[in-house]
Amino acid sequence: MGLVHTSSTVGTSVVTVVPVATGGEYNFIAIANNGSGTVYLKMVPSTVTLTASNGVPLASGASLLLDQDVTPILVAGVSAVCDTGATTTIAVQAY
């Protein structure tokens, strides 16, 4: 499993913000939306393209904390995108 500690700008193109874990699973994931726009997250292993219509919204100033010590649930990583014309900045930590 890798260590992730980064800040990223998210726009209208889908980006991976937490890569698929290799050599184990993540025990903890924190994603904070530090920007001004809403970001939409995809946290499931599917072939459906992430959009603002089908992603899980994380509003400006909001955070998502996942403690997966018992049963890891995010085994496919996390992707993010903003709606048309929007951008935001997110901070991510995972181990």
N, C-alpha and C positions, 0 to 999 in steps of 0.2 A: 504494500500500500504506500502511496506517496503522501507527502506533506504539501498542502496548498496554503499559501499565505500571499494574497495578491489583491490588487485593486484594478478594475477594468472599466473601460467605457463601453457601454452597450448601446447599439443603435438599431437600425432596422434589419440588419443581417444577423442571423442566428449565430451565437458564439457559445462555445463550451466554457463554462465557468468553473466546473468541478469535473475533471476528467474521470473516466472509468478507472476504478481502483485496480491496480495490478499487485499480485502477491499478497492479497488480503483485502479486507473491506474497510471503509472509513468508519471510525467509531463516533466521530463528532463532525458536524458540518454547521457552519454559521455563515449566513449571507445577509448583508446589510445594504439597503438601498440608500446611499449617501447623496444621490443626485436629486434633481428636481422632477424627473419623469417617472412614471410607473414602468416597472420591468415585469415581464411575463416569463415564468419559469416552466421548464419541462423536466420532470423528475422520474419518468418511467421509460423503460426500454421499449420503444415502439418505432415504427417506420413513419409515423405521421409527422409531417413537418410542423414545427412549432410556429404559432402565430399569436397575435394579441387576442384572437378570438378563442383559442383553445388552451392557452397557457394559464398558469396559476398566477394571479396578479400580486405583486409586492409593491405597495405604494411608496412614494417618497418618504423617507424617514423610518420606514418599517424594517424589521429584522425577522429572519427565520432561523431558529435554532433547532437542530436535530441531534439528539443523543441516541446513538445506535449501539450502545454497549451490549445489549441483550440479543437483539435480532436485527442485523443490518438490513435496511430496507431500500436504500438508494444505491443499488449495485450498478446502475448504468450511467452514473454521473449526473450532472445538472447542466442544462442549456438555458440560455436567456435571450430575449429579444424585446425591443420596444415597438410601440405602434408607429405607424407611418409618420415621418417627420419628427419623431421624438428621440431623445437620447437621455441617458442617465449614467451615473457612476455607481458601481457596486464594489463592496469589499467582501472578500471570501477567505474563510479559514476552514481548513479541514485536515483531519489526521486519522 
